Amino acid sequence: EDDPDMQNFIDMDARGIIQLRVIEAVGAEKFAEYLYHKLNDFVQLETEGRVKVVKVKFMENHKNSAIYAA
């Protein structure tokens, strides 16, 4: 949300060039948490509650990763 080019992204989203998702924090830990909730909501909906996401591992590179589990 604090990207210096945010207005450009907002403009591209408004023109249909991209689908913008603004995330409060983008460190590995916060991104793993964000993905967990997005994926779990989707999986729950698609499987009518029969399947849930247990945890998400997000890797920025071979030296930095984070795991989020609820």
N, C-alpha and C positions, 0 to 999 in steps of 0.2 A: 504493500500500500504506500510505501514511501519511495518508490522508484522515481528517479528524476525525470524519466520519460513517460510518466503515468498518463499525461494528457494525450500523448500520441497513441497509447494503447486504448484509451477510452474512445478516441476518434476512430481507430480501426475497428473497434467493437461496434460502434454505432453504424459504420459503413458495411458491416457484415464480413469483414476480412478475417477477423479472429473472433473467438469466443473467450472473452476476458473473465477470469476469476481473480478477484482481489483477495489476497490472503494477508491476514494481520502480521504474521511472522513466518519467515521461510527457512529457519534453521532446520536441520535434519529432524530434530525432535518434534517441532511443531508441524512439519510437513507430514511426518509419519502419522501424527494424530489426525490431521486433516484428511489424509487418504483413508485412514481406518474408518472414520465416520461416513465419508462419501461412499466408500465401497460397501460397508456394512448396510447402509440404507438401501443401496441398489440391490445387493444380494438378497436382503430380506424381502424386498418388494417383488423381485423376479421369482423367488422361490416360495412365495406366500408364507414366509416365516419358517420354512423347513430348514434353511441353512443360514448360518451366521459367520461372519469373519471373526476369528479368534485373535489374530494379531497381524500387524503389518511391519515388515522390515523395509526401511528406506535407506538406500545407499547413495551418498553423494559421490563418492569415489572409493577406491580400495582401502582408504585410511579412515573414512568417516561414515558412520551409519547410525541409525537409531531404530529401536523397536518400540512400537506402541501396542499395548494390549489393555483391554478394558476389563 
